[in-house]
Amino acid sequence: MQRGLWTHTKNALPFFVSVTNGCVGYSHNLVLVRLFSHALISSEHGHEAALEEVKQDILRLKKENRIDA
């Protein structure tokens, strides 16, 4: 999956569609690439803070019935 995100997204796209059931698209998502690149060099404290933000966003999506997770 990492290789697909970083180098060959167009080849990995079918796998992401199957994993996310089409809810989330990853092709040309430069923000996601930047998020991963920053996470790789940030501290554990930064990871925890980012994870909390992502969890809140998932809850928001659930409330809007945009995801089943």
PDB file of N, CA, C and O in Angstrom:
ATOM      1  N   MET A   1       0.817  -1.182   0.000  1.00  0.00           N
ATOM      2  CA  MET A   1       0.000   0.000   0.000  1.00  0.00           C
ATOM      3  C   MET A   1       0.872   1.261   0.000  1.00  0.00           C
ATOM      4  O   MET A   1       0.578   2.219  -0.715  1.00  0.00           O
ATOM      5  N   GLN A   2       1.926   1.259   0.789  1.00  0.00           N
ATOM      6  CA  GLN A   2       2.779   2.439   0.825  1.00  0.00           C
ATOM      7  C   GLN A   2       3.355   2.708  -0.551  1.00  0.00           C
ATOM      8  O   GLN A   2       3.362   3.853  -1.004  1.00  0.00           O
ATOM      9  N   ARG A   3       3.836   1.679  -1.221  1.00  0.00           N
ATOM     10  CA  ARG A   3       4.414   1.862  -2.546  1.00  0.00           C
ATOM     11  C   ARG A   3       3.370   2.459  -3.492  1.00  0.00           C
ATOM     12  O   ARG A   3       3.692   3.321  -4.310  1.00  0.00           O
ATOM     13  N   GLY A   4       2.140   2.007  -3.383  1.00  0.00           N
ATOM     14  CA  GLY A   4       1.085   2.553  -4.230  1.00  0.00           C
ATOM     15  C   GLY A   4       0.846   4.027  -3.962  1.00  0.00           C
ATOM     16  O   GLY A   4       0.627   4.807  -4.889  1.00  0.00           O
ATOM     17  N   LEU A   5       0.888   4.405  -2.704  1.00  0.00           N
ATOM     18  CA  LEU A   5       0.669   5.813  -2.371  1.00  0.00           C
ATOM     19  C   LEU A   5       1.800   6.692  -2.871  1.00  0.00           C
ATOM     20  O   LEU A   5       1.563   7.793  -3.368  1.00  0.00           O
ATOM     21  N   TRP A   6       3.023   6.212  -2.743  1.00  0.00           N
ATOM     22  CA  TRP A   6       4.173   7.063  -3.029  1.00  0.00           C
ATOM     23  C   TRP A   6       4.600   7.040  -4.478  1.00  0.00           C
ATOM     24  O   TRP A   6       5.053   8.063  -4.992  1.00  0.00           O
ATOM     25  N   THR A   7       4.472   5.897  -5.168  1.00  0.00           N
ATOM     26  CA  THR A   7       5.079   5.812  -6.495  1.00  0.00           C
ATOM     27  C   THR A   7       4.137   5.409  -7.615  1.00  0.00           C
ATOM     28  O   THR A   7       4.276   5.893  -8.738  1.00  0.00           O
ATOM     29  N   HIS A   8       3.197   4.549  -7.338  1.00  0.00           N
ATOM     30  CA  HIS A   8       2.363   4.021  -8.414  1.00  0.00           C
ATOM     31  C   HIS A   8       0.884   4.036  -8.026  1.00  0.00           C
ATOM     32  O   HIS A   8       0.216   3.002  -8.052  1.00  0.00           O
ATOM     33  N   THR A   9       0.392   5.191  -7.674  1.00  0.00           N
ATOM     34  CA  THR A   9      -0.982   5.294  -7.209  1.00  0.00           C
ATOM     35  C   THR A   9      -1.972   4.763  -8.236  1.00  0.00           C
ATOM     36  O   THR A   9      -2.943   4.098  -7.877  1.00  0.00           O
ATOM     37  N   LYS A  10      -1.732   5.053  -9.513  1.00  0.00           N
ATOM     38  CA  LYS A  10      -2.692   4.597 -10.517  1.00  0.00           C
ATOM     39  C   LYS A  10      -2.776   3.079 -10.556  1.00  0.00           C
ATOM     40  O   LYS A  10      -3.828   2.531 -10.885  1.00  0.00           O
ATOM     41  N   ASN A  11      -1.682   2.385 -10.225  1.00  0.00           N
ATOM     42  CA  ASN A  11      -1.708   0.926 -10.187  1.00  0.00           C
ATOM     43  C   ASN A  11      -2.365   0.399  -8.916  1.00  0.00           C
ATOM     44  O   ASN A  11      -2.932  -0.693  -8.918  1.00  0.00           O
ATOM     45  N   ALA A  12      -2.292   1.164  -7.837  1.00  0.00           N
ATOM     46  CA  ALA A  12      -2.842   0.736  -6.555  1.00  0.00           C
ATOM     47  C   ALA A  12      -4.306   1.128  -6.380  1.00  0.00           C
ATOM     48  O   ALA A  12      -4.976   0.618  -5.483  1.00  0.00           O
ATOM     49  N   LEU A  13      -4.800   2.008  -7.207  1.00  0.00           N
ATOM     50  CA  LEU A  13      -6.148   2.544  -7.032  1.00  0.00           C
ATOM     51  C   LEU A  13      -7.219   1.460  -6.865  1.00  0.00           C
ATOM     52  O   LEU A  13      -8.075   1.606  -5.992  1.00  0.00           O
ATOM     53  N   PRO A  14      -7.215   0.383  -7.654  1.00  0.00           N
ATOM     54  CA  PRO A  14      -8.252  -0.637  -7.451  1.00  0.00           C
ATOM     55  C   PRO A  14      -8.237  -1.234  -6.048  1.00  0.00           C
ATOM     56  O   PRO A  14      -9.289  -1.587  -5.516  1.00  0.00           O
ATOM     57  N   PHE A  15      -7.062  -1.350  -5.445  1.00  0.00           N
ATOM     58  CA  PHE A  15      -6.981  -1.900  -4.102  1.00  0.00           C
ATOM     59  C   PHE A  15      -7.561  -0.938  -3.087  1.00  0.00           C
ATOM     60  O   PHE A  15      -8.225  -1.369  -2.144  1.00  0.00           O
ATOM     61  N   PHE A  16      -7.329   0.357  -3.256  1.00  0.00           N
ATOM     62  CA  PHE A  16      -7.881   1.339  -2.332  1.00  0.00           C
ATOM     63  C   PHE A  16      -9.388   1.412  -2.465  1.00  0.00           C
ATOM     64  O   PHE A  16     -10.084   1.590  -1.466  1.00  0.00           O
ATOM     65  N   VAL A  17      -9.895   1.283  -3.647  1.00  0.00           N
ATOM     66  CA  VAL A  17     -11.350   1.294  -3.816  1.00  0.00           C
ATOM     67  C   VAL A  17     -11.947   0.109  -3.073  1.00  0.00           C
ATOM     68  O   VAL A  17     -12.986   0.241  -2.427  1.00  0.00           O
ATOM     69  N   SER A  18     -11.289  -1.063  -3.161  1.00  0.00           N
ATOM     70  CA  SER A  18     -11.830  -2.232  -2.481  1.00  0.00           C
ATOM     71  C   SER A  18     -11.714  -2.095  -0.965  1.00  0.00           C
ATOM     72  O   SER A  18     -12.589  -2.567  -0.239  1.00  0.00           O
ATOM     73  N   VAL A  19     -10.661  -1.466  -0.481  1.00  0.00           N
ATOM     74  CA  VAL A  19     -10.493  -1.292   0.958  1.00  0.00           C
ATOM     75  C   VAL A  19     -11.480  -0.269   1.503  1.00  0.00           C
ATOM     76  O   VAL A  19     -12.050  -0.471   2.575  1.00  0.00           O
ATOM     77  N   THR A  20     -11.685   0.806   0.793  1.00  0.00           N
ATOM     78  CA  THR A  20     -12.552   1.880   1.291  1.00  0.00           C
ATOM     79  C   THR A  20     -13.965   1.811   0.731  1.00  0.00           C
ATOM     80  O   THR A  20     -14.817   2.626   1.086  1.00  0.00           O
ATOM     81  N   ASN A  21     -14.212   0.856  -0.130  1.00  0.00           N
ATOM     82  CA  ASN A  21     -15.520   0.709  -0.784  1.00  0.00           C
ATOM     83  C   ASN A  21     -15.912   1.980  -1.542  1.00  0.00           C
ATOM     84  O   ASN A  21     -17.092   2.312  -1.661  1.00  0.00           O
ATOM     85  N   GLY A  22     -14.904   2.677  -2.048  1.00  0.00           N
ATOM     86  CA  GLY A  22     -15.156   3.865  -2.841  1.00  0.00           C
ATOM     87  C   GLY A  22     -15.425   5.124  -2.046  1.00  0.00           C
ATOM     88  O   GLY A  22     -15.618   6.192  -2.628  1.00  0.00           O
ATOM     89  N   CYS A  23     -15.442   5.020  -0.713  1.00  0.00           N
ATOM     90  CA  CYS A  23     -15.751   6.176   0.132  1.00  0.00           C
ATOM     91  C   CYS A  23     -14.646   7.224   0.084  1.00  0.00           C
ATOM     92  O   CYS A  23     -14.919   8.424   0.102  1.00  0.00           O
ATOM     93  N   VAL A  24     -13.402   6.767   0.022  1.00  0.00           N
ATOM     94  CA  VAL A  24     -12.263   7.667   0.043  1.00  0.00           C
ATOM     95  C   VAL A  24     -11.432   7.436  -1.206  1.00  0.00           C
ATOM     96  O   VAL A  24     -11.102   6.299  -1.542  1.00  0.00           O
ATOM     97  N   GLY A  25     -11.100   8.512  -1.886  1.00  0.00           N
ATOM     98  CA  GLY A  25     -10.230   8.405  -3.046  1.00  0.00           C
ATOM     99  C   GLY A  25      -8.827   8.842  -2.711  1.00  0.00           C
ATOM    100  O   GLY A  25      -8.647   9.810  -1.972  1.00  0.00           O
ATOM    101  N   TYR A  26      -7.829   8.157  -3.231  1.00  0.00           N
ATOM    102  CA  TYR A  26      -6.449   8.478  -2.903  1.00  0.00           C
ATOM    103  C   TYR A  26      -5.660   9.025  -4.075  1.00  0.00           C
ATOM    104  O   TYR A  26      -4.551   9.525  -3.883  1.00  0.00           O
ATOM    105  N   SER A  27      -6.190   8.946  -5.266  1.00  0.00           N
ATOM    106  CA  SER A  27      -5.397   9.405  -6.393  1.00  0.00           C
ATOM    107  C   SER A  27      -5.271  10.925  -6.350  1.00  0.00           C
ATOM    108  O   SER A  27      -6.249  11.635  -6.119  1.00  0.00           O
ATOM    109  N   HIS A  28      -4.077  11.401  -6.572  1.00  0.00           N
ATOM    110  CA  HIS A  28      -3.771  12.830  -6.612  1.00  0.00           C
ATOM    111  C   HIS A  28      -4.144  13.548  -5.321  1.00  0.00           C
ATOM    112  O   HIS A  28      -4.510  14.723  -5.338  1.00  0.00           O
ATOM    113  N   ASN A  29      -4.050  12.841  -4.213  1.00  0.00           N
ATOM    114  CA  ASN A  29      -4.342  13.464  -2.923  1.00  0.00           C
ATOM    115  C   ASN A  29      -3.027  13.932  -2.309  1.00  0.00           C
ATOM    116  O   ASN A  29      -2.433  13.241  -1.482  1.00  0.00           O
ATOM    117  N   LEU A  30      -2.584  15.111  -2.725  1.00  0.00           N
ATOM    118  CA  LEU A  30      -1.303  15.629  -2.270  1.00  0.00           C
ATOM    119  C   LEU A  30      -1.309  15.954  -0.782  1.00  0.00           C
ATOM    120  O   LEU A  30      -0.259  15.915  -0.141  1.00  0.00           O
ATOM    121  N   VAL A  31      -2.473  16.273  -0.223  1.00  0.00           N
ATOM    122  CA  VAL A  31      -2.565  16.542   1.209  1.00  0.00           C
ATOM    123  C   VAL A  31      -2.261  15.260   1.991  1.00  0.00           C
ATOM    124  O   VAL A  31      -1.568  15.301   3.007  1.00  0.00           O
ATOM    125  N   LEU A  32      -2.775  14.133   1.521  1.00  0.00           N
ATOM    126  CA  LEU A  32      -2.511  12.865   2.194  1.00  0.00           C
ATOM    127  C   LEU A  32      -1.022  12.520   2.133  1.00  0.00           C
ATOM    128  O   LEU A  32      -0.452  12.060   3.123  1.00  0.00           O
ATOM    129  N   VAL A  33      -0.406  12.733   1.006  1.00  0.00           N
ATOM    130  CA  VAL A  33       1.033  12.485   0.876  1.00  0.00           C
ATOM    131  C   VAL A  33       1.815  13.386   1.826  1.00  0.00           C
ATOM    132  O   VAL A  33       2.759  12.932   2.473  1.00  0.00           O
ATOM    133  N   ARG A  34       1.434  14.651   1.915  1.00  0.00           N
ATOM    134  CA  ARG A  34       2.100  15.585   2.836  1.00  0.00           C
ATOM    135  C   ARG A  34       1.886  15.158   4.287  1.00  0.00           C
ATOM    136  O   ARG A  34       2.804  15.241   5.102  1.00  0.00           O
ATOM    137  N   LEU A  35       0.663  14.697   4.611  1.00  0.00           N
ATOM    138  CA  LEU A  35       0.379  14.224   5.958  1.00  0.00           C
ATOM    139  C   LEU A  35       1.306  13.080   6.335  1.00  0.00           C
ATOM    140  O   LEU A  35       1.897  13.098   7.414  1.00  0.00           O
ATOM    141  N   PHE A  36       1.442  12.085   5.462  1.00  0.00           N
ATOM    142  CA  PHE A  36       2.327  10.959   5.740  1.00  0.00           C
ATOM    143  C   PHE A  36       3.774  11.403   5.849  1.00  0.00           C
ATOM    144  O   PHE A  36       4.494  10.951   6.739  1.00  0.00           O
ATOM    145  N   SER A  37       4.206  12.272   4.967  1.00  0.00           N
ATOM    146  CA  SER A  37       5.602  12.699   4.996  1.00  0.00           C
ATOM    147  C   SER A  37       5.917  13.469   6.279  1.00  0.00           C
ATOM    148  O   SER A  37       7.010  13.337   6.831  1.00  0.00           O
ATOM    149  N   HIS A  38       4.971  14.265   6.749  1.00  0.00           N
ATOM    150  CA  HIS A  38       5.179  14.992   8.004  1.00  0.00           C
ATOM    151  C   HIS A  38       5.106  14.039   9.202  1.00  0.00           C
ATOM    152  O   HIS A  38       5.856  14.194  10.166  1.00  0.00           O
ATOM    153  N   ALA A  39       4.212  13.064   9.139  1.00  0.00           N
ATOM    154  CA  ALA A  39       4.084  12.113  10.242  1.00  0.00           C
ATOM    155  C   ALA A  39       5.361  11.298  10.422  1.00  0.00           C
ATOM    156  O   ALA A  39       5.713  10.930  11.543  1.00  0.00           O
ATOM    157  N   LEU A  40       6.043  11.021   9.336  1.00  0.00           N
ATOM    158  CA  LEU A  40       7.262  10.225   9.412  1.00  0.00           C
ATOM    159  C   LEU A  40       8.367  10.923  10.198  1.00  0.00           C
ATOM    160  O   LEU A  40       9.247  10.257  10.743  1.00  0.00           O
ATOM    161  N   ILE A  41       8.336  12.248  10.266  1.00  0.00           N
ATOM    162  CA  ILE A  41       9.404  12.965  10.957  1.00  0.00           C
ATOM    163  C   ILE A  41       8.921  13.699  12.205  1.00  0.00           C
ATOM    164  O   ILE A  41       9.684  14.450  12.814  1.00  0.00           O
ATOM    165  N   SER A  42       7.676  13.493  12.585  1.00  0.00           N
ATOM    166  CA  SER A  42       7.163  14.169  13.778  1.00  0.00           C
ATOM    167  C   SER A  42       7.306  13.273  15.003  1.00  0.00           C
ATOM    168  O   SER A  42       7.630  12.091  14.893  1.00  0.00           O
ATOM    169  N   SER A  43       7.062  13.852  16.159  1.00  0.00           N
ATOM    170  CA  SER A  43       7.208  13.134  17.427  1.00  0.00           C
ATOM    171  C   SER A  43       5.968  12.298  17.727  1.00  0.00           C
ATOM    172  O   SER A  43       4.941  12.408  17.058  1.00  0.00           O
ATOM    173  N   GLU A  44       6.096  11.467  18.745  1.00  0.00           N
ATOM    174  CA  GLU A  44       4.950  10.674  19.197  1.00  0.00           C
ATOM    175  C   GLU A  44       3.818  11.591  19.656  1.00  0.00           C
ATOM    176  O   GLU A  44       2.644  11.294  19.436  1.00  0.00           O
ATOM    177  N   HIS A  45       4.174  12.707  20.295  1.00  0.00           N
ATOM    178  CA  HIS A  45       3.162  13.684  20.713  1.00  0.00           C
ATOM    179  C   HIS A  45       2.393  14.216  19.492  1.00  0.00           C
ATOM    180  O   HIS A  45       1.168  14.341  19.526  1.00  0.00           O
ATOM    181  N   GLY A  46       3.116  14.521  18.433  1.00  0.00           N
ATOM    182  CA  GLY A  46       2.468  14.976  17.200  1.00  0.00           C
ATOM    183  C   GLY A  46       1.564  13.911  16.608  1.00  0.00           C
ATOM    184  O   GLY A  46       0.487  14.222  16.099  1.00  0.00           O
ATOM    185  N   HIS A  47       1.995  12.649  16.671  1.00  0.00           N
ATOM    186  CA  HIS A  47       1.168  11.548  16.159  1.00  0.00           C
ATOM    187  C   HIS A  47      -0.132  11.443  16.948  1.00  0.00           C
ATOM    188  O   HIS A  47      -1.206  11.259  16.374  1.00  0.00           O
ATOM    189  N   GLU A  48      -0.024  11.562  18.274  1.00  0.00           N
ATOM    190  CA  GLU A  48      -1.221  11.474  19.116  1.00  0.00           C
ATOM    191  C   GLU A  48      -2.192  12.611  18.821  1.00  0.00           C
ATOM    192  O   GLU A  48      -3.401  12.391  18.742  1.00  0.00           O
ATOM    193  N   ALA A  49      -1.675  13.813  18.660  1.00  0.00           N
ATOM    194  CA  ALA A  49      -2.536  14.964  18.365  1.00  0.00           C
ATOM    195  C   ALA A  49      -3.216  14.811  17.009  1.00  0.00           C
ATOM    196  O   ALA A  49      -4.404  15.097  16.866  1.00  0.00           O
ATOM    197  N   ALA A  50      -2.457  14.358  16.017  1.00  0.00           N
ATOM    198  CA  ALA A  50      -3.025  14.165  14.682  1.00  0.00           C
ATOM    199  C   ALA A  50      -4.073  13.062  14.702  1.00  0.00           C
ATOM    200  O   ALA A  50      -5.116  13.180  14.059  1.00  0.00           O
ATOM    201  N   LEU A  51      -3.799  11.989  15.440  1.00  0.00           N
ATOM    202  CA  LEU A  51      -4.760  10.888  15.525  1.00  0.00           C
ATOM    203  C   LEU A  51      -6.078  11.355  16.130  1.00  0.00           C
ATOM    204  O   LEU A  51      -7.148  10.949  15.675  1.00  0.00           O
ATOM    205  N   GLU A  52      -6.010  12.195  17.139  1.00  0.00           N
ATOM    206  CA  GLU A  52      -7.246  12.719  17.738  1.00  0.00           C
ATOM    207  C   GLU A  52      -8.045  13.544  16.726  1.00  0.00           C
ATOM    208  O   GLU A  52      -9.271  13.444  16.674  1.00  0.00           O
ATOM    209  N   GLU A  53      -7.361  14.348  15.930  1.00  0.00           N
ATOM    210  CA  GLU A  53      -8.046  15.132  14.888  1.00  0.00           C
ATOM    211  C   GLU A  53      -8.712  14.210  13.865  1.00  0.00           C
ATOM    212  O   GLU A  53      -9.844  14.453  13.445  1.00  0.00           O
ATOM    213  N   VAL A  54      -8.009  13.163  13.474  1.00  0.00           N
ATOM    214  CA  VAL A  54      -8.557  12.223  12.491  1.00  0.00           C
ATOM    215  C   VAL A  54      -9.762  11.488  13.086  1.00  0.00           C
ATOM    216  O   VAL A  54     -10.764  11.286  12.401  1.00  0.00           O
ATOM    217  N   LYS A  55      -9.666  11.092  14.351  1.00  0.00           N
ATOM    218  CA  LYS A  55     -10.797  10.430  15.005  1.00  0.00           C
ATOM    219  C   LYS A  55     -12.028  11.331  15.024  1.00  0.00           C
ATOM    220  O   LYS A  55     -13.140  10.869  14.770  1.00  0.00           O
ATOM    221  N   GLN A  56     -11.833  12.608  15.323  1.00  0.00           N
ATOM    222  CA  GLN A  56     -12.958  13.553  15.327  1.00  0.00           C
ATOM    223  C   GLN A  56     -13.577  13.683  13.941  1.00  0.00           C
ATOM    224  O   GLN A  56     -14.796  13.789  13.810  1.00  0.00           O
ATOM    225  N   ASP A  57     -12.744  13.676  12.917  1.00  0.00           N
ATOM    226  CA  ASP A  57     -13.251  13.770  11.553  1.00  0.00           C
ATOM    227  C   ASP A  57     -14.039  12.514  11.186  1.00  0.00           C
ATOM    228  O   ASP A  57     -15.062  12.605  10.508  1.00  0.00           O
ATOM    229  N   ILE A  58     -13.578  11.353  11.624  1.00  0.00           N
ATOM    230  CA  ILE A  58     -14.311  10.111  11.377  1.00  0.00           C
ATOM    231  C   ILE A  58     -15.668  10.147  12.057  1.00  0.00           C
ATOM    232  O   ILE A  58     -16.668   9.737  11.467  1.00  0.00           O
ATOM    233  N   LEU A  59     -15.716  10.633  13.292  1.00  0.00           N
ATOM    234  CA  LEU A  59     -17.001  10.762  13.987  1.00  0.00           C
ATOM    235  C   LEU A  59     -17.940  11.688  13.233  1.00  0.00           C
ATOM    236  O   LEU A  59     -19.137  11.419  13.127  1.00  0.00           O
ATOM    237  N   ARG A  60     -17.391  12.787  12.705  1.00  0.00           N
ATOM    238  CA  ARG A  60     -18.215  13.716  11.923  1.00  0.00           C
ATOM    239  C   ARG A  60     -18.779  13.017  10.682  1.00  0.00           C
ATOM    240  O   ARG A  60     -19.954  13.178  10.354  1.00  0.00           O
ATOM    241  N   LEU A  61     -17.939  12.244   9.998  1.00  0.00           N
ATOM    242  CA  LEU A  61     -18.395  11.530   8.806  1.00  0.00           C
ATOM    243  C   LEU A  61     -19.466  10.502   9.148  1.00  0.00           C
ATOM    244  O   LEU A  61     -20.427  10.324   8.400  1.00  0.00           O
ATOM    245  N   LYS A  62     -19.295   9.824  10.284  1.00  0.00           N
ATOM    246  CA  LYS A  62     -20.311   8.855  10.720  1.00  0.00           C
ATOM    247  C   LYS A  62     -21.641   9.544  10.976  1.00  0.00           C
ATOM    248  O   LYS A  62     -22.691   9.041  10.577  1.00  0.00           O
ATOM    249  N   LYS A  63     -21.600  10.691  11.638  1.00  0.00           N
ATOM    250  CA  LYS A  63     -22.841  11.429  11.925  1.00  0.00           C
ATOM    251  C   LYS A  63     -23.543  11.866  10.643  1.00  0.00           C
ATOM    252  O   LYS A  63     -24.770  11.940  10.586  1.00  0.00           O
ATOM    253  N   GLU A  64     -22.746  12.155   9.619  1.00  0.00           N
ATOM    254  CA  GLU A  64     -23.315  12.554   8.332  1.00  0.00           C
ATOM    255  C   GLU A  64     -23.667  11.343   7.471  1.00  0.00           C
ATOM    256  O   GLU A  64     -24.085  11.491   6.322  1.00  0.00           O
ATOM    257  N   ASN A  65     -23.494  10.138   8.036  1.00  0.00           N
ATOM    258  CA  ASN A  65     -23.772   8.880   7.326  1.00  0.00           C
ATOM    259  C   ASN A  65     -22.967   8.752   6.042  1.00  0.00           C
ATOM    260  O   ASN A  65     -23.452   8.212   5.048  1.00  0.00           O
ATOM    261  N   ARG A  66     -21.733   9.251   6.068  1.00  0.00           N
ATOM    262  CA  ARG A  66     -20.871   9.163   4.890  1.00  0.00           C
ATOM    263  C   ARG A  66     -19.975   7.939   4.931  1.00  0.00           C
ATOM    264  O   ARG A  66     -19.431   7.530   3.905  1.00  0.00           O
ATOM    265  N   ILE A  67     -19.815   7.339   6.133  1.00  0.00           N
ATOM    266  CA  ILE A  67     -19.026   6.113   6.259  1.00  0.00           C
ATOM    267  C   ILE A  67     -19.711   5.154   7.214  1.00  0.00           C
ATOM    268  O   ILE A  67     -20.495   5.571   8.067  1.00  0.00           O
ATOM    269  N   ASP A  68     -19.414   3.861   7.073  1.00  0.00           N
ATOM    270  CA  ASP A  68     -19.996   2.821   7.928  1.00  0.00           C
ATOM    271  C   ASP A  68     -19.052   2.390   9.032  1.00  0.00           C
ATOM    272  O   ASP A  68     -19.471   1.710   9.969  1.00  0.00           O
ATOM    273  N   ALA A  69     -17.780   2.773   8.943  1.00  0.00           N
ATOM    274  CA  ALA A  69     -16.755   2.240   9.851  1.00  0.00           C
ATOM    275  C   ALA A  69     -17.059   2.469  11.303  1.00  0.00           C
ATOM    276  O   ALA A  69     -16.279   2.071  12.168  1.00  0.00           O
TER     277      ALA A  69
END
